[in-house]
Amino acid sequence: MNIKDRYAPSPTGPQHIGGVRTALYNFLFARSMGGKFILRLEDTDQTRSEERYVKNLYDTFAWLGFHWDEGPDLGGPSAPYIQSERSSLYKKYAAELLNKDRAYYCFCTSERLDAIRKEREAAHSSESGYDRHCRLISKKEAEERVSKGESHTVRLKIPEGSTVFTDKLVGQVEWKNEDVNPDPVLLKSDGFPTYHLANVVDDHLMGITHILRAQEWLPSTPLHVIMYNAFEWEHPEYCHLPLIMGLDGKKLSKRHGSTSIDEFRRQGILSEALINYVALVGASFEEGKDIYSLDELIKRFSLEKLSKSPGIFDYKKLEWYNGLYIRMKTNAELSLLSLPFAVEAGLFGSAGLAPNDKQRELYESAMSLVKERLIYLTEIPEKLSYIFTEPPIAPKEDFIPKKLELGDAVKMLNKAKEIITGLANAPSDEEAENLMKAYLEKDGTKLGDFMMPLRVAITGSKVSPPLFGSIRLLGEEISQKRLEGAINSLK
């Protein structure tokens, strides 16, 4: 079998975690089976579809780094891949169902449908959906009314009995047809198809063999199977993916935190970290292994490794992955990835100002100072601000080591002035530390008592990136100047 699956989003909002996981699993399944992965835009909801969301989709997957084999931007044998450009096809297949007596014209107005709904509510009736009023109209009468231009829709005839299908993850599913939406609309009065007609027709014509989609679409599947049977087509294999839940056991939503990919990007999440983590929310590939490249995920992916239980999205776990992937980057790679955040934050002057060559070189060198402590790329500008801008003089109490006095802090800073040249020119942190220890041992000064005021004077903070590396990057002249400024502020 030539495997073909698809990601078929509606461009009615930005890409989010659930959609990206669906796309990722379809991509991994197709690649693992040597098949094709298709993108189709389901924009039949013209009132909500927007071009900015189409752009967001392309931007998102360009950032994530995996792509489809056929789609609106690439073309392919089943083009066009945008449903609003395929209207004539849906009309053709709606007409086919009418000819087979598997569908009928409906002339009910929205006012009549509203009236039925209100009557049922007033009577506290358990009935729902369409009352099949127009199903009783003869074919001849219906065609005459259509020919005279009367407004109409096309509805599917739901048969009696049950619909049975097998889901790759859920197993065998049997659904009573009386519980399916009664005679749903296939073609709206404006000639546009509903989701169900367009979805089934497109999947068939595009040769889709497997449908991997969120479990929330499971109730729609009996209707789709009925439609496949009405067309006398073989339906694809179904695999309804486990839901993504928050730590509270409820479906992931904005109340849990970020869900849109744009938000994760703005926070400074790396695409590799997001892909790695999202792939594991609902699947398990190898015991005791956490880190997977995209190629490794392709090699290991199979439907059998998917979980039937909902996947839990843990933001702390994603942070752990992001920190791990940050530390796997070289200084040059991390500099390039984080530079837009630094520019936006105004690290090199005003917000939006790009660094000059000297600043850029310094920025790349400074990555080694912060890499081990990072969770997000957005943390870098604040952590490195003291490198590019002289920090404000800290409060006096910050300079004073425990159990010592202000005069002791000034004494320590004067000592630091004597050794700062050696620290600034030491080739490594280890050599700088050895130099400092040897110097302090002469008069028995404690290392902690000496380091606190020195750190605050150089970085402006009691908590900062590695001190020796900072002094080396700042250089002797700037470091000496900051020591003098601190001493003057404490007098």
N, C-alpha and C positions, 0 to 999 in steps of 0.2 A: 504493500500500500504506500502511495506517495502521500506522506503526512503534510497536512496544511492546517494551520490554526490562525487565529486572528485576535487583534486587540481592536475593539470597536467602540471607542468613546464618543459621547455626545459633547460637542464643544460648548457646553453651557456653564463651565466653571473651570478653575485652575486644576491642574493635575494634583492628585493627592495620594497618600500612601496606599490606599486600597487599590486604586487604579493602576499604580505603578507595579504593585505586586502581581496583579493580574497580567499586565503586559510582560513582566519579567518571567513569570512561569510559562506563558505562551512562547516567549522567545527561547527559553531554556529547553522546553519540550521539543519544539521544532528543530532546534540545533542538535539536540541529543539524538534525534531520530533521523537526521539528515533531511529534514523537511523544510518547508517554507513558512515564514511568519509574515502575516499581512496586517497592514494598518487600514482601517476603514473608518471614515468619519460619518457618524450617524446624526446628521443635522436636520432631520425631518421636523424637529420642534423649532420652527422658524422664529417663534416669538422669543426664545431664550438663547438660541445659538448666536455666538458673537465671534468675529474674526480675531479678536484679541485672545480668545481662548484657544483658537487654532495655533496662533503664534506661540502661546504658552506651552502647548503640547510639543511643538517642534523644539523649542528652547530647552524644555525639560529633558527630552531624550538625547539631544545633542550633549547636554551636560552629563547625563548618566552614562553615555558612551555605548549604548547598544541601539540597534536600528532594525527596521523591517526590510523584507526582501521586495515587497510590492506595496505601493501606497500612493496617495495623492501627489507626493513630491517626486516619486520615482517612476510612477506608471507601472505597467504590467499587463499581462494578457487579459485581465478582468476589468480594466479601466472603463469608466471612471470609478474612483474609490471614494467618492463623496456622494452620499445618498440623494442630496438635492439635485444632482446632475443625472439621476437615474429614474426620474419620474415616469417616463414612458414605459419602462420595464414593469413597474409596479401596476400600472394601469392594464398592461397586457396580461399579467398573471392574475389580476383580480377578475378580468374578463374571462379568463380560462376557468376559474372557479365558478363563475356565474353560469357558464356553458355546461359545466359538469353538475350543475344543481347542488353545488357544495357551498354556495353563497347566494345572497339575494340583495335586491335594492331595498333600502329603508328610507322612507320619506318623513319620518318623525322629526318634528321641529324641536329645538332646544326647550321651547316653552312646554311642549307636551311631556318631554322627559323630566323636566323640573316638577311638573304637576304630579306625575306618577310618584316621584321620590317623596314629595310632600304628603301625598295621600298615605303612602306606606308608613311614613314617620308618625302621622296623626293616628293611624290604626295600630301602631307599634308592631307592624308586620316584620317578620324575619326575612321576607323576600328582599332580594337586592339585584341590581343590574337591570338589563333591558327585559321588557315583558314579551318580546318576540311578536309584537303586534303586526309588523309588516311581513313576517314570514308567511302569513296566511294569504297575502295578495298573490293572485295568479301571475305567472311569468308574463303573459301577454299584456295584462293591465299595467304591470310594473314597467315594461319596456315602452308602452305608449306614453306613460307619464314622464319617463326619462326623455323620450323624443320631443316632448313638448317643453322641455327645459325646466321641469320641476326640480328643485334642489333635493339632493339625495346623498346618502352614503352607501357603501357596500359592506354588508355584514357576513361573517362566516356562520355557517350552520354547524352548531355543535351537536354531534350525534349522541344518542343514548349509550349507556354502558360505561366502561372504564377504559382508561388509557394506562398502558404499562410500558415502562422503559427501564433501562439499566444505567445507573450512573457509576462511573469508574471508582468513585470514592464512597458514595452513599450506599451503593448497592441497588437492588431492584426496588423500583418505586411504582406503586399502583395508585391511581388517582381517579376517583369517581367523576365522570364528566359533568354531573349535575353540580359539582363544586367548582367547575371551571367557569370563568366569566361568561355568562350566557350570551351567545351570538355577538361577539365583540366586533367593533368596527374595524375593517381592513383598509378601506379607502375613505378618507374624509370628504366632506362636501366641497372643499377647495381643490380636490384632486390629489392632495398629498397623502401618502400612505401613513398608517400608524406604525409605531415601532415594530409590532409583531409581523406585519406583512413584509416590510422592508428587510427586517432581520432574516427571516426565513428564506425569502427569495434570493437575497444577496449571498447568504451562506451556501445555498445550493449552487448558484451560478458561479461562485468563486471557488467551488470545489473544496470547501472547508470539511475536513474529515473529523476534527476534534474541536470541541468547544470547551475551553477552560474559562470559567467565569465565577464570580462570587456566589456564595450559597444563597444570597438573598434573591437570586434569579430562579431558584429552584421551582417556586410556584408557577412561573411562566412556562416552564418546560412542557407540561402536559398539553397546553394550548399549542405550542410549537409542534409537538409530535402530531397532534390532530391535524395541523395544517400540512405537515409533510405527507401524512396519509391521504389528505384530500387531494394533494397534487400528484399522489402516487410516486413520491420520491422517497429514497432512503435517507433517514435522518442521520446526522453526525453522531459520533460518540460524545457523551456528555461527562464532564467532570466539574462538579460544583465545589469550589475551593472553600476551605474553612474561613469563618469570619475572623476579623482582626478585632481583638478586644483590648480595653485598657486594663490596668492592674485591678480595677474594681469589678471586673467581670462584665462590664457593659460595653456595647459596641463603641469602638474608637470614634471620638468626635473632638471638636474644638475644646470641650470642657476638660479634656485630658492634657491638652497642649497643642503644639503644632501638628497639623495634618497635611497641609499643602506643601508640595516640594519647594515652592518659592520660599516659604518660611524657613525650612531647613537650610536652604542655600544661604539665606541672609544671616542665619546664625553661625555660618562657617562650618557646616557639615561637609565632609568630603564625599564625593559621589561613590567611591569604592566602598567606604564604610557603610553608606546607606544601602547599597545593593547587597553587600554581604549580610547585613543584619536583616533586611526585609526578606531575603531569600530563606532565612531560617525561621521567620514568623509563620509557622504552619507547615514546616518540613524539617526533617532530620536526615543529614547526608552521611555522617560518619561519626561514630562514638569518640568523644574526647577531642574532636577537632572543631575549632571555631573560625579560623581564617580561611577564606576561599576567594581566589580570583574568579573572574567571570569565566575564564576557560575551564577552571576546575569545577565550577558549578555546572557547566554544560556537560562535562564528562560524567558527573555523578547524578545528574537529575533523572528521575523517573517518577511516574505517577504513584508508584508503590511507596515512595518515600514521603508522600504527603500525609499529613495528619488529618484524621476525621474531626478532631477536637479543635475548637477555636484557638487561634494563635494569640498570644499575649504580647502587646507592644509595650516594651519597657524602655522609657526614655533614658534611664540611667545606663541600661545596657548599650543603647545606641551611643551614648557619650563615651562609654568604655571603648567601643569599637573605633570611634572617631579619634580618640587619643592615641590608640594603638596605631592606626593608619598614619596619623601625623608623625609619629616617631619613626615610621618606616621610610619617610621621605628624606631625601638629601636636603642640605641647606638651600641649594639652588632651587629644587622643586618646591620646597615649602615657601621660599621667598616669592616665587612666581604665583603660587596659588593664593597667598595671603595679601599680596601687594594691593589689589583693589580695595580691600578692607582698610588697609593702612592709609591709602590715598583719601578714601571717603572720610576717614576719621580725622584727617588733617595732621597726620604724624609729621609730614615734611613741610609744614607751614599752615596755610589756610586749607580748609576742606576742599578736596578735589585737586589739590596741587600735586603734580607728579614729582618724584625725587630727581635730583640731578645725579650725575654719574657717581660722584663721591658718596652721596647719601644712599644710593642704591647698593653700592658695594658694602657700605657699612651695615645696611639693613640685612643683606644676605649673611654677612658674618655674624650678626646678632641672633640669627635663628638658633644657633647652638646654645644660647643662653636660656631660651624659653621653651624649646622643643619638648623637654621632658615633663614640663608642667602643664602643657596645653590640653584643653578639652575641645575648644572651638577656635577656629581661625580668627574670629572677631576679638579674641582676648589679646592678640599680639600688640595692637597699637597702644593700649593702656600699659601693658607690661614693659614696653620698650620706650615709652615717652621720655624717660629720664636720659636716654641715650641721645636723643635728637633735640631735646629742649632742656635747659637747666631747670631742675625742679624747684619749687618754692622751698625755702628753708623750713625744716620741720619744727614743731614745737620743742622747746628746751627739754621737756621731760622725756622725749623720745631718744635723746642722745645719752641719757644717764643710765649706765648699767645698774643692775639690781645691787642693793646694799652699798652703792657708792654715791658721791655727791657731784654737783655740777662742776666743781673744780677738777674732779677726777676725769670727767668727760673731756674737758679742755686739755688736760695733760695727755690723754690718750690720742687726741687729734694732733697735738704737737709732735708726739712720737711718730704718728703716721706720716707727717710731713718729711721726716728724716728717711723713711723707707719707701716712700711712694714711687720714687724713680725705679728702684729695683722691682717693685710689684708690677709697674706698668710695662716693664721691658722683659719680664720673665716669660719664657716661651710656653709655659704650661701652668695650669692651676696647681699641679703637684709641686713644681719648683717654686712657685710663688708662696705656697703654704709653708714649704720647708724654710724659705728665706725668712718668713715672718716668725715662725717658731724659734729659729735660731736667734733672731733679734730680741724676741721677748724673753727668752730664757736668761739673758744677761742680767736682768734685774727682777726676774720672777713675776713679771706681769702675766696675768691670766689671759688666755686667748679670747674667751668670751667677753671679758671686760673691754678688750681692745677692739674686737670686731664690731660690737654694737654701734658705737659712735662713728666708726669708720664707714660702716654700711649706710647709716642714715645721712652722713655728710655727702657721700658719693651718689646715692640713688634717691634720697629724699624720703626713704621708707624703711621701716624695721623689717619688712618682708619684701624681698626682691629677688630677681634672678641671681645666679652665682656672682659673688662679689669680685673675685679675682679676674674672671672673664670680662666683667664690666669695666674694671680699671684698665685692662689691656686695650679694650675697644675704645674707651674714651681717650686714652693716652695720658702721658705724664702731665702735660700742660693743663688740660681741663681738670684732671683729678686734683692737681695741686691747688688750682683756683677754687674748686669746690670746698676743699679742706679749709682754706683761708676764709672763705665766706662763712662757713659753719663756726669757725673759731670766733670770728668777729661778732656773730649773732649771739654767742653765749657769754660774751664779756659783760 
